[in-house]
């Protein structure tokens, strides 16, 4: 079981990550170009606009998913399930949680999933 000081330290990391992700989401705007792409533009301009928009949407989605992971980890702290592998139930190593505070799997289970 994680000691109280370690748990508080990890909670601090999660809160910092949450604040950073929220700030990044606030600063990240979806690129919008002309409402009628393809009308009067060069094909290369249309391709650039489509690429920029797809990149922006992808970045935004990634930020939302990461924020959801962080917030789920914060919700697990009061229930006593934070730091436990969701696959095998074993404790996740502190070093792993320090590196990835929202990790849900221990290293053994993560390796199995990645195979």
Secondary structure, DSSP 8 states (H G I E B T S, - for coil): ---HHHHHHHHHHHHHHHHHHHHHHHH-------SSTTSSS-HHHHHHHHHHHHHHHHHHHHHHHHHHHHHHHHHHHHHT-TTB-TTT--B--HHHHHHSTT--S-HHHHHHHH-
